[in-house]
Amino acid sequence: MKITNHTQKLKTISTVGLVSKPNDGTLCGYVHEIEAALSKHNVKLLIEEKSAQILGCGQGVNFDQMCKESDFLISLGGDGTLISLCRRSLMYHKPVLGIHAGQLGFLTDIQTDEISHFIEDLFIGNYRIDTRMMLEVSLHVNGKIEKVVAFNDIVLSRSKISHMSNIKAYVDGQLFNSYYGDGLIISTPTGSTAYNLSAGGPVVFPLTEALILTPICPHSLTQRPLVLPVDFEVSFESDGDTVIVVDGQDTYTMNEVERVSVCIAEQGAELIHSLDRDYFEILKKKLHWGHV
């Protein structure tokens, strides 16, 4: 499947759903600002029930109901909040707007002091929708396959500090490498600025379509990051001392999983961005590039 940069706009905006950063009750003021800005255009705001409870902003609605009824979704928090929302809402095909109320923030480019201004931009078409590739992760267990999606990465990591992971890697069913060390990261281009970057992997432009394999502290100096086209399916086998972590949010163990297969997902995550967003300016700012 080929994922392209979207050029279309939202057809209608009558209802918007919102999920906020978990366990942070300090964001209610921003929710009221969002609601007030939307109400000027007769748009209803639905708040996911757990978020509403934490924020003290009414009863809220069920997550599935919110996704079904909304024209787009708002993530109010950091990158982790946005990643979780994209994964959970993927089946509903709803674009997601990330409003930054977290820490580093590579994905959530709308700042809290820009809320009202950007919402006005939405209604005059001053925005774009990017499609970010996601990973489809297949967990093979006793002849059955459990599938999950990953936005940033899947990490195979040693479960104990005293043990190394020994991971066999296959491309389209053919063994091509064995990774012995602390583990292996399989990243999307969007996730290349996350754990992959910390482990010495390459920064890849987020609208690129590629699978990025980066070893974590390998026992051999000959092991290096590898970038593959998305036509391939990569799969992995390891021993019971290896854990599988999907987007830092879901964890499995190789005691339970015989094999892990990873390929590009059929559907990508749609992110709403400001027309002023410049990826290379973000890199310069977040990574302090260009400073002497």
N, C-alpha and C positions, 0 to 999 in steps of 0.2 A: 504494500500500500504506500502511496506517495502522499505525504501531508504537505499542504501548501499554505502560504501566508494568506489569510482571508482578507478580502477586500469588501465584503458585504457588510451592511449595518444591521442592527436590530430592527425587525419589522415593526414591532410595537413595543411600547413600554407602558404597561398598565399596572403591573405588580412586580415587586422586587423582593427577593429573599435575602436574609442576613444571618451569618454565623459569626460569632465573635471569639476572640482568644479564650481558651478554657481557663477557668479559675481566676479570671481577672474582672473584678466588679467595678473597676475604675473607668470603664469606657462608655458608661451610659450616656454621658453628655454628648459624645460623638454620635451615638445612635439617634438621639433627639435631633441633632443637627442634620443628619442624613434624612430622617423622617420629615423634618420641616422643609428641606430643599425639594424632596420628592413631592410633597403635598401641594407645592405651588403648581405642579403639573398634573394634579389629580391622580397621582400614583400612590398605590397602597404599599406599605412596607410590612412584610411578614418576618417575624423574628423566630428563629428555631427555638424550640421550647427549652432546651438546656441553657442556651445562651440567655434567653429571657429571664430564666430563674436566677442565673448568676448576676445578671445586670440589674435585676429588680425592675424590668421593663414590661410588666404584664405577664400574661399566661404563656404566650408563644404558641407555635404550631408544630405539629409533627414534621420531622425532617423530610419525609417522602412527600407529604402534602405541600410543604413549602416549595420543593423542587418542581413538582408538577404544575403548580399555579403560577410560578414566577417566570418572567421573561429573561431575567438574568439574576445572578447571585452576587452578593457582596461578602468578601472575607475581611473582617475587621480584626487585625492582629499582625503577626509576623509571617514569615515564609512558611512556618510549620502549619499555621492555621489555614493558609491558602492551599498548601499541598493536600492536607486532609480533606478539605472541601472539594477540591478537584477530583480526588479519588472516589469519594463517597457519592458525588453527584454525576459521575461520568455517564451513567446509563441514561440520564435525563437530557443530555445534549444542551446544557445551558452554559452560556459564557459566564466567566467569573471576573469580577473586579476586585483587585486587592488594594485595600487601604492600609497603609503602613502604621502599625501601632506596636511594633516589636523591636528587635535589635538590629541585625545587620541589614536585612531587607534587599535581596537581589531581585525579588519577584514583585513585591508590593510597592509600586512606584508612586502611588498617589499618597501624599502626605496628609496628615489630619488637618492642617491649615489650608488645604486645597479642596476640601470636601465640597463646599457649596459651589465653588467656581467650576470644578470638574463636572458636577452633576448638571450644571447649566450647559456645559459643552456637550454632554451626552445628547441633549434634546435638540441641538443644532448640528449634530453629526460630526463634531470635532473629536474623534477618537478612532482607534483602529482595533481590530480583533486579530490576534496572533494565535496560530495553532501550534502547540508544543507536542512533539511526539511523546508517547508514554510507552512503558514496557509492559508486555504481558508475561507474567511469571506463572509457569505451570509446575506445580508440586506433585510429583508422582509418588503415590502411596498405595501399596498393595493392589496394583492394577487400576487404581482410580486416579483421576487428575483433579486437583483443586487449583483453580485459576484466580489470581489476584493481579491488580495493576500497580505499577510503580510510576511515580512522577519524576523523582530525582534518581533513585538508585536502588539496587539490591546489593547487599553486602554479605559475603560469606566470610565468617570470622571465627577464630579460635574461641572456644567457650571457656577455657581455663588459661590463666596467665602462664602456667608452667608447661603448657603443651603448644606445639605448632599445628597448624592446619595443613593437611595434604589434600589438595584439590586437583582432580583431573578435569580438564576442560576439553570439550568437543565442539567442532564446528560442523554443522550439518551431519552429525553422527560420527565424524572422524576425529580421533584423539589428536590434538595438536600441541598440548602443553600440560605440564604438571606444575602447580604452584605450591611451593613449600615455604611457609612463613606465617605471618599473622593473619593473612586472608586475602580476599580479592573483592574489588568493587566493580560492579557492572553498572555503568552510569548512562543516563541520557545526556544529550548536549546541554539541556537546561540544568541538570545536576552536576555538570562539569565544574561549577564554581562552588560546590558543596564539599562533601568528604573527599571526592576525587581530587580536588585542588590541594587539600591538605596532605594527601598521600603522594603528591608529586605528579599527578596526572595532568593532561593538557586542558587548557581552557578552549572550549569549542563553541562557536556561535550558536545560540539557542534554537535557531530555525533550521540548522543543519540536521540531516537525518543520518545518524550513526550510532553504533554501539561502542562504548568506551570501556575497555578492560584495564584496570589499574591494580597491580599487586600491592599489598600492604606489607611493608618491611620484609621483602622476600629474602630467603636464606641464601639465594644466589644473586650475584651482581649482574648476571646476564639477563635477568627478568626485567622487562621494561613495559610501560603502558602500550596498549594496542588499540587502534581505532579501526572498526570494521563497518562495512556498509550494512544497511538494515535488511538486505536480502537474506542474510544468514540467520540461522537459529543457532544459538550457542547453548550448550547444556553442561552440567557439572555434576560430579559425584565426589563424595568425600566421606570421611569416617564420622563416627558419632560425636567426636569432640568439636564439630563445626556447627555454628548456629547460622541461621539465615535471617537477615533483618531487612525488611522491605520499608524503604523511606523512613527508617528510624522509628516506625510506628507499629509494625507487626513483626513478631519473632517466632521462628520455628527452629527445630533442631534436626540434624541429619539422622538422629536416632529414629525420627518419625518419617523422614522423607528419603526415598531411595535415590531420587535424581531430581535436579532442578533444570528446567528449560526456560530460556529467555528469548523473546523476539519482540519486534515492534508491535504495539497494540493496533487493532483495527481502527480505533478512534483516538484522536488526540484531545488534549485539554485546550479549551478556548479561553484566552485571557484578554480582557479589555484593557487597553493601554492608552495613555495620553499621546497625542501626536508629537508632543515635545520629548517623549522618552527616547534617549540615545544610549544604546547598549554600551558603546565604547566610553561614553562619559561616565556611565555607572561603574565600569571597570576601573577607570582612572580614579574615581572618587573612593570606591570601596577598597581597592587594592593599593591605593597610593602610587599608581603608575605615573611616570613622567616627572616625579620629584627628584631633585638633585641635591 
